[in-house]
Amino acid sequence: MFKKTLVSVALSLGMVAASATAQVSDDVINASFFPYKDSVPSFEGLQVGMTINQGNVEQFKDILDPAMYQFIAQGDTEIKVGETTSFDLHPSYVEATRKYTDGVTLGEKVGQISDHQAGRPFPQEPSLDDPRAGEKLAWNYKYGYNWGDSAVIQPFYWKFRNMKNAKVERTIVMNFNFLNFTRRTSTEPTPEITPNPSNMFRSIYMKVLEPFDLKNTQLLIHRFQDDTKLDNSYLYLGFQRRVRRLSSGQTTDAFLGSDLMIEDFEGYNGRISDMKWTYKGTKNILLPFFNHNDMPKDEEAYKDDEGFQMIAYGGKGNCFPEVTYQLRKAYVVEAEPVDENHPISKRIHYIDAQTFVLPRNVIYDRKGEMWKSFTIGQSHPDHHLPVNKGTGVSIDDAVTMIDVQANHCTTAQFKGIVDSSLSPPDTFTVQNLRASGN
């Protein structure tokens, strides 16, 4: 009996070891990155070019997230259905996945990962039987190809809108810069920028250009390779001319009076270890993916010398980007804050299965009631700025955060540029905050 137990334990340990080091097949990787190679999703009655509105929304309730269904059912907006198209990521990222994914494992605690160097850590299809499937999907997002290795948004127009009367209460103009220090695949230097004495993974820098009372306000976020280590976040206040460290609690405050927290940036701008991640299943759902060049433009907003214009907004309060929605494969993941004092009870992320960006997120307050709806529209890079063609970056292109309880929204119209020369490493230093603020 004792011998049989030892054999059983040995076999179990062997199975664990095998699962940790088993090779991931090309078929699995191809299915992860090219889900529409052979066919695209369909739904009874859904046709490309049709409009989903208050009159027919019940028919399509199963392919809408709860917030979007509610908006359409109330007559707040309607959406046009676009053709489902492939948003192929850069070949270097796909090849890095082929090269490095074997043997990638989660650690004992949430926020720990081993043997990951670059690419998608867990390209395998998630399983509801896997209690850590949600966590694996979260790592795929964190180490995804969002903005590639480096990018800039300039300019970025943030508008605070009263949803009841469409009045624009405030407009803030700013620039954003993004830089990956490690796990780089397409832009030299690869795989990392050195020196990197703080062992950073990624950094975000933001600078306000207008209005005058906020001019030169800057935000700098340093995210470390060790996910269990708190981010270093710095705020430079132009009117005070000094840099101050932000506490972790301040990343969940309303940022500059908007409907967003710092933690909301890009869909989720926090640590894996800050949340409990639960995979809720895979479904085909309408998500805001489109070709920027084919969408209606805001004729009164920014227009550059090359003729680039920003996405138009409409619907109730002008809170909804006028873009097409594609029926796409998505992973539904629930993220619950570990901190019981967090202002939300959970986020429901609708993760695009091909790109692993977060185009739709629904946020619930501490009572468990729907609070906010976050849309990050995605443009195909080959139908955007010429410089973005061929980059394999799903371009964030039209953003709105709607506070459904306050009838208020914050919209973002901007020009995203995938160009590493616009985000040199010295941009992401505390010294740059002081120098740029003077």
C-alpha positions as CSV (number, residue, x, y, z in Angstrom):
1,M,0.0,0.0,0.0
2,F,2.8,2.4,1.0
3,K,4.7,1.5,-2.2
4,K,1.5,2.2,-4.3
5,T,1.2,5.6,-2.6
6,L,4.8,6.5,-3.4
7,V,4.3,5.5,-7.0
8,S,1.1,7.6,-7.2
9,V,2.8,10.6,-5.7
10,A,5.7,10.1,-8.1
11,L,3.4,9.9,-11.1
12,S,1.5,13.0,-9.9
13,L,4.8,14.9,-9.6
14,G,5.9,13.7,-12.9
15,M,2.6,14.9,-14.5
16,V,3.1,18.4,-12.9
17,A,6.6,18.6,-14.1
18,A,5.5,17.5,-17.6
19,S,2.8,20.1,-17.7
20,A,5.3,22.8,-16.7
21,T,7.8,21.9,-19.4
22,A,5.5,20.4,-22.1
23,Q,6.1,21.9,-25.6
24,V,3.4,24.1,-27.0
25,S,2.5,23.0,-30.5
26,D,2.5,25.2,-33.6
27,D,-1.2,24.4,-34.0
28,V,-1.9,25.8,-30.5
29,I,0.1,29.0,-31.3
30,N,-1.5,29.4,-34.7
31,A,-5.0,29.0,-33.3
32,S,-4.2,31.7,-30.7
33,F,-2.8,34.3,-33.1
34,F,-4.9,33.5,-36.2
35,P,-8.4,32.5,-35.0
36,Y,-10.1,33.7,-38.2
37,K,-7.8,32.0,-40.7
38,D,-10.4,29.4,-41.7
39,S,-13.7,31.0,-40.6
40,V,-15.2,33.9,-38.8
41,P,-17.9,33.9,-36.1
42,S,-21.5,34.2,-37.0
43,F,-24.8,34.8,-35.3
44,E,-28.3,34.2,-36.5
45,G,-29.7,37.3,-38.2
46,L,-26.5,39.3,-37.9
47,Q,-25.2,40.8,-41.1
48,V,-22.3,43.1,-42.0
49,G,-23.6,46.6,-42.6
50,M,-26.7,46.3,-40.5
51,T,-27.4,48.6,-37.5
52,I,-28.3,47.3,-34.1
53,N,-30.7,49.7,-32.4
54,Q,-33.5,49.9,-29.9
55,G,-35.9,48.1,-32.3
56,N,-33.9,44.9,-32.8
57,V,-31.5,44.8,-29.8
58,E,-33.3,41.9,-28.1
59,Q,-32.4,39.7,-31.0
60,F,-28.7,40.3,-30.4
61,K,-28.6,40.5,-26.6
62,D,-26.4,37.3,-26.4
63,I,-23.6,39.0,-28.4
64,L,-23.5,42.2,-26.4
65,D,-22.0,42.9,-23.0
66,P,-24.5,44.0,-20.4
67,A,-23.6,47.7,-20.5
68,M,-23.7,48.0,-24.3
69,Y,-27.0,46.1,-24.4
70,Q,-28.4,48.6,-21.8
71,F,-27.3,51.6,-23.8
72,I,-28.9,50.4,-27.0
73,A,-32.1,49.2,-25.3
74,Q,-32.5,52.7,-23.7
75,G,-32.0,54.4,-27.1
76,D,-28.7,56.0,-26.0
77,T,-26.8,54.7,-29.0
78,E,-26.9,52.3,-31.9
79,I,-24.0,50.4,-33.5
80,K,-23.2,49.4,-37.0
81,V,-21.9,45.9,-37.7
82,G,-18.6,45.7,-39.5
83,E,-16.9,42.7,-41.2
84,T,-14.8,40.5,-38.8
85,T,-11.2,41.0,-39.9
86,S,-7.9,39.7,-38.7
87,F,-5.7,42.0,-36.6
88,D,-2.4,40.1,-37.1
89,L,0.2,41.0,-34.5
90,H,3.8,41.7,-35.5
91,P,5.6,38.5,-36.7
92,S,8.4,39.0,-34.2
93,Y,5.9,38.8,-31.3
94,V,4.4,35.6,-32.7
95,E,7.9,34.1,-33.2
96,A,8.9,35.0,-29.7
97,T,6.0,33.1,-28.5
98,R,7.1,30.0,-30.5
99,K,10.6,30.4,-29.1
100,Y,9.9,31.1,-25.4
101,T,6.5,29.8,-24.4
102,D,7.6,26.3,-23.5
103,G,8.0,25.9,-19.8
104,V,6.4,29.2,-18.8
105,T,4.6,28.6,-15.4
106,L,2.8,30.5,-12.7
107,G,4.4,30.8,-9.3
108,E,2.8,29.8,-6.1
109,K,1.3,33.2,-5.5
110,V,-0.7,35.5,-7.8
111,G,1.7,37.9,-9.5
112,Q,4.5,35.3,-9.9
113,I,5.6,33.9,-13.2
114,S,8.6,31.9,-14.2
115,D,10.7,31.3,-17.4
116,H,9.0,33.9,-19.5
117,Q,11.2,36.0,-21.8
118,A,9.0,37.4,-24.5
119,G,5.8,36.8,-26.5
120,R,2.5,35.5,-25.2
121,P,3.1,33.5,-22.0
122,F,0.1,31.2,-22.3
123,P,-1.2,30.7,-25.8
124,Q,-3.1,27.6,-24.9
125,E,-6.9,27.8,-24.9
126,P,-8.2,28.5,-21.4
127,S,-10.3,26.0,-19.5
128,L,-13.0,26.5,-16.9
129,D,-11.5,23.5,-15.1
130,D,-8.3,25.5,-14.6
131,P,-8.7,27.6,-11.4
132,R,-5.9,29.9,-12.6
133,A,-7.0,30.3,-16.2
134,G,-8.1,33.9,-15.5
135,E,-4.6,34.7,-14.1
136,K,-3.0,33.3,-17.2
137,L,-5.2,35.5,-19.4
138,A,-4.2,38.5,-17.3
139,W,-0.5,37.7,-17.9
140,N,-1.2,37.5,-21.7
141,Y,-2.7,41.0,-21.5
142,K,0.2,42.4,-19.4
143,Y,2.9,40.9,-21.7
144,G,0.8,41.6,-24.8
145,Y,1.6,43.7,-27.8
146,N,-0.4,46.8,-26.8
147,W,1.4,49.7,-28.5
148,G,4.2,47.4,-29.4
149,D,7.6,48.0,-27.9
150,S,7.2,51.8,-27.9
151,A,4.7,54.4,-29.1
152,V,3.4,57.9,-28.5
153,I,-0.1,59.5,-28.5
154,Q,0.2,63.2,-29.6
155,P,-2.1,65.0,-29.2
156,F,-4.6,63.4,-26.9
157,Y,-7.9,65.3,-26.4
158,W,-9.7,64.5,-23.2
159,K,-13.3,65.9,-23.0
160,F,-15.5,65.8,-19.9
161,R,-19.2,65.6,-21.0
162,N,-22.5,66.0,-19.3
163,M,-24.4,63.1,-20.8
164,K,-27.8,64.7,-20.2
165,N,-27.2,67.8,-22.4
166,A,-24.0,67.0,-24.3
167,K,-22.2,70.0,-22.8
168,V,-18.4,69.7,-22.9
169,E,-17.5,70.9,-19.4
170,R,-13.7,70.7,-19.8
171,T,-11.1,69.8,-22.4
172,I,-7.6,68.7,-21.5
173,V,-4.9,68.3,-24.2
174,M,-1.9,66.1,-23.4
175,N,0.7,63.7,-24.8
176,F,1.3,60.1,-23.8
177,N,4.5,58.0,-24.2
178,F,4.9,54.3,-23.8
179,L,8.1,52.2,-23.5
180,N,8.8,48.6,-22.8
181,F,12.2,48.2,-21.3
182,T,12.2,44.3,-21.5
183,R,10.4,41.6,-23.5
184,R,11.0,43.7,-26.7
185,T,10.6,41.8,-29.9
186,S,10.4,44.2,-32.9
187,T,12.3,47.4,-32.1
188,E,16.0,47.6,-31.4
189,P,17.4,47.1,-28.9
190,T,16.0,43.6,-28.3
191,P,15.2,41.9,-26.0
192,E,15.8,44.7,-23.6
193,I,17.1,48.2,-23.0
194,T,20.2,48.5,-21.0
195,P,21.2,49.7,-18.5
196,N,18.1,49.0,-16.5
197,P,19.2,49.3,-12.9
198,S,15.7,49.4,-11.5
199,N,14.7,46.3,-13.4
200,M,11.7,47.9,-15.0
201,F,9.3,46.2,-17.4
202,R,7.4,49.2,-18.7
203,S,6.9,52.9,-18.2
204,I,4.1,55.4,-19.1
205,Y,4.7,59.2,-19.3
206,M,2.0,61.8,-19.7
207,K,2.3,65.6,-20.0
208,V,-0.6,68.1,-20.0
209,L,-0.4,70.8,-22.7
210,E,-3.7,72.6,-22.1
211,P,-5.5,74.3,-20.3
212,F,-3.3,76.8,-18.6
213,D,-4.2,75.8,-15.0
214,L,-3.0,72.3,-15.6
215,K,-0.2,73.0,-18.1
216,N,3.0,71.0,-17.5
217,T,1.3,68.6,-15.1
218,Q,3.0,65.3,-15.7
219,L,2.5,61.7,-14.7
220,L,5.3,59.0,-14.7
221,I,4.7,55.3,-14.0
222,H,7.4,52.8,-13.5
223,R,6.2,49.2,-13.6
224,F,8.8,46.6,-12.5
225,Q,9.5,43.1,-13.8
226,D,8.6,41.8,-10.3
227,D,4.8,42.1,-10.3
228,T,4.6,41.9,-6.5
229,K,6.6,45.1,-6.2
230,L,4.5,48.3,-6.1
231,D,4.7,50.6,-9.1
232,N,6.6,53.8,-8.6
233,S,4.3,56.6,-9.7
234,Y,5.2,60.3,-9.8
235,L,3.2,63.4,-10.4
236,Y,4.7,66.8,-11.3
237,L,2.3,69.7,-10.7
238,G,3.1,72.6,-13.0
239,F,1.8,75.3,-10.7
240,Q,3.8,73.9,-7.7
241,R,6.9,73.0,-9.8
242,R,7.7,70.0,-7.8
243,V,7.6,66.2,-8.1
244,R,5.7,64.1,-5.6
245,R,5.3,60.3,-5.2
246,L,1.8,58.9,-5.5
247,S,0.6,56.5,-3.0
248,S,-1.0,53.3,-4.2
249,G,-4.4,54.6,-3.1
250,Q,-4.2,57.6,-5.4
251,T,-4.2,55.5,-8.5
252,T,-7.8,54.7,-7.8
253,D,-8.9,58.3,-7.4
254,A,-10.6,60.2,-10.2
255,F,-7.6,61.5,-12.3
256,L,-7.6,65.2,-13.1
257,G,-11.4,65.3,-12.5
258,S,-12.2,62.7,-15.2
259,D,-14.3,59.6,-15.0
260,L,-11.1,57.5,-15.0
261,M,-8.6,56.3,-12.4
262,I,-5.0,55.8,-13.3
263,E,-5.7,52.2,-12.8
264,D,-8.2,52.3,-15.7
265,F,-5.6,53.4,-18.3
266,E,-5.5,51.0,-21.3
267,G,-8.3,48.9,-19.8
268,Y,-6.3,47.9,-16.7
269,N,-3.2,49.6,-15.5
270,G,-2.2,47.8,-12.4
271,R,-0.4,44.7,-11.1
272,I,-1.6,41.2,-11.7
273,S,-1.2,40.7,-7.9
274,D,-3.7,43.5,-7.1
275,M,-6.6,41.4,-8.4
276,K,-8.2,38.0,-8.1
277,W,-8.7,36.8,-11.7
278,T,-11.5,34.5,-12.7
279,Y,-12.1,33.1,-16.2
280,K,-15.8,33.2,-16.9
281,G,-15.8,31.6,-20.4
282,T,-15.3,32.3,-24.1
283,K,-17.9,33.9,-26.2
284,N,-18.4,35.6,-29.5
285,I,-19.3,39.2,-28.8
286,L,-19.5,42.5,-30.7
287,L,-16.4,44.6,-30.1
288,P,-15.3,48.0,-31.4
289,F,-12.7,47.0,-34.1
290,F,-12.6,49.0,-37.3
291,N,-10.5,50.8,-40.0
292,H,-9.9,54.3,-38.8
293,N,-9.7,55.7,-42.4
294,D,-13.2,54.4,-43.1
295,M,-14.9,55.8,-40.0
296,P,-16.8,59.2,-39.6
297,K,-14.5,62.0,-38.5
298,D,-15.0,64.9,-36.2
299,E,-14.7,67.9,-38.5
300,E,-14.4,70.3,-35.6
301,A,-11.6,68.5,-33.8
302,Y,-7.9,68.3,-34.6
303,K,-6.7,68.0,-38.1
304,D,-2.9,67.9,-38.9
305,D,-1.0,68.9,-42.0
306,E,-1.3,65.4,-43.4
307,G,-5.1,65.5,-43.1
308,F,-5.4,63.1,-40.2
309,Q,-8.7,63.5,-38.4
310,M,-10.0,62.0,-35.2
311,I,-13.0,59.7,-34.8
312,A,-16.5,61.4,-34.5
313,Y,-18.7,60.8,-31.5
314,G,-22.5,60.7,-31.3
315,G,-25.3,59.1,-29.3
316,K,-26.5,60.4,-26.0
317,G,-24.3,63.2,-24.8
318,N,-22.0,62.6,-27.7
319,C,-20.4,59.9,-25.5
320,F,-20.2,57.1,-28.0
321,P,-17.6,56.8,-30.8
322,E,-19.1,56.3,-34.2
323,V,-17.2,53.2,-35.2
324,T,-18.2,49.7,-36.4
325,Y,-18.3,46.7,-34.2
326,Q,-17.1,43.3,-35.3
327,L,-18.3,39.9,-34.0
328,R,-15.1,38.5,-32.4
329,K,-13.9,35.8,-30.1
330,A,-13.4,37.1,-26.6
331,Y,-12.4,35.8,-23.2
332,V,-14.6,37.0,-20.3
333,V,-12.5,37.6,-17.2
334,E,-13.6,38.9,-13.8
335,A,-11.1,40.9,-11.8
336,E,-11.8,41.5,-8.1
337,P,-9.6,43.8,-6.1
338,V,-7.6,42.2,-3.3
339,D,-7.8,45.4,-1.3
340,E,-11.2,45.5,0.4
341,N,-11.0,49.3,0.5
342,H,-10.9,49.5,-3.3
343,P,-13.7,51.7,-4.8
344,I,-14.9,49.0,-7.1
345,S,-16.1,45.4,-6.4
346,K,-15.0,44.0,-9.8
347,R,-14.3,44.7,-13.5
348,I,-15.5,42.4,-16.2
349,H,-13.0,42.4,-19.0
350,Y,-13.9,41.3,-22.5
351,I,-10.5,40.4,-23.8
352,D,-10.1,40.2,-27.5
353,A,-8.8,36.6,-28.1
354,Q,-6.5,37.5,-31.0
355,T,-4.8,40.7,-29.8
356,F,-5.3,40.5,-26.0
357,V,-6.3,44.2,-25.8
358,L,-9.3,45.2,-23.6
359,P,-11.8,46.9,-25.9
360,R,-14.8,46.5,-23.6
361,N,-14.8,46.7,-19.8
362,V,-17.8,46.9,-17.4
363,I,-17.0,48.2,-13.9
364,Y,-19.2,47.6,-10.8
365,D,-19.3,49.6,-7.6
366,R,-18.7,48.3,-4.1
367,K,-22.4,47.4,-3.8
368,G,-22.1,45.2,-6.9
369,E,-24.1,47.6,-9.2
370,M,-23.0,48.6,-12.6
371,W,-21.1,51.8,-12.4
372,K,-19.0,52.5,-15.5
373,S,-18.6,51.3,-19.0
374,F,-15.2,51.6,-20.7
375,T,-14.7,51.4,-24.5
376,I,-11.3,51.4,-26.2
377,G,-11.9,51.3,-29.9
378,Q,-9.3,49.5,-32.0
379,S,-8.2,50.5,-35.5
380,H,-6.3,48.2,-37.8
381,P,-2.8,49.7,-38.1
382,D,-2.8,49.3,-41.9
383,H,-5.8,51.7,-42.2
384,H,-4.6,54.4,-39.9
385,L,-1.5,56.6,-40.2
386,P,1.0,55.6,-42.8
387,V,3.7,55.2,-40.2
388,N,1.6,52.6,-38.4
389,K,1.2,50.3,-41.4
390,G,2.9,47.0,-40.9
391,T,3.5,47.5,-37.2
392,G,1.1,44.7,-36.1
393,V,-0.2,47.0,-33.3
394,S,-3.9,47.1,-32.7
395,I,-4.2,50.9,-32.4
396,D,-6.2,52.4,-29.5
397,D,-8.2,55.0,-31.4
398,A,-11.4,56.0,-29.7
399,V,-12.0,55.9,-26.0
400,T,-15.0,56.6,-23.7
401,M,-15.6,56.0,-20.0
402,I,-19.3,56.4,-19.1
403,D,-20.4,56.8,-15.6
404,V,-23.9,55.2,-15.9
405,Q,-24.9,56.3,-12.4
406,A,-23.9,60.0,-12.8
407,N,-25.0,60.3,-16.5
408,H,-21.5,61.6,-17.3
409,C,-18.7,60.6,-19.6
410,T,-15.1,61.3,-20.5
411,T,-14.1,60.8,-24.1
412,A,-10.7,60.7,-25.7
413,Q,-9.9,61.5,-29.3
414,F,-6.2,61.2,-30.3
415,K,-3.5,60.4,-32.8
416,G,-1.5,57.3,-31.9
417,I,1.9,56.9,-33.5
418,V,4.0,53.7,-33.4
419,D,7.5,55.3,-33.7
420,S,10.2,54.5,-31.2
421,S,12.2,57.6,-31.9
422,L,9.5,59.7,-30.2
423,S,9.9,57.9,-26.9
424,P,13.6,57.8,-26.0
425,P,14.4,56.2,-22.6
426,D,15.4,59.4,-20.9
427,T,11.7,60.6,-21.3
428,F,10.8,58.2,-18.6
429,T,12.9,59.6,-15.7
430,V,12.1,61.8,-12.7
431,Q,14.8,64.2,-13.9
432,N,12.8,64.7,-17.2
433,L,9.7,65.6,-15.1
434,R,11.6,68.5,-13.6
435,A,13.3,69.5,-16.8
436,S,10.1,69.4,-18.8
437,G,8.2,71.3,-16.2
438,N,10.4,74.4,-16.2
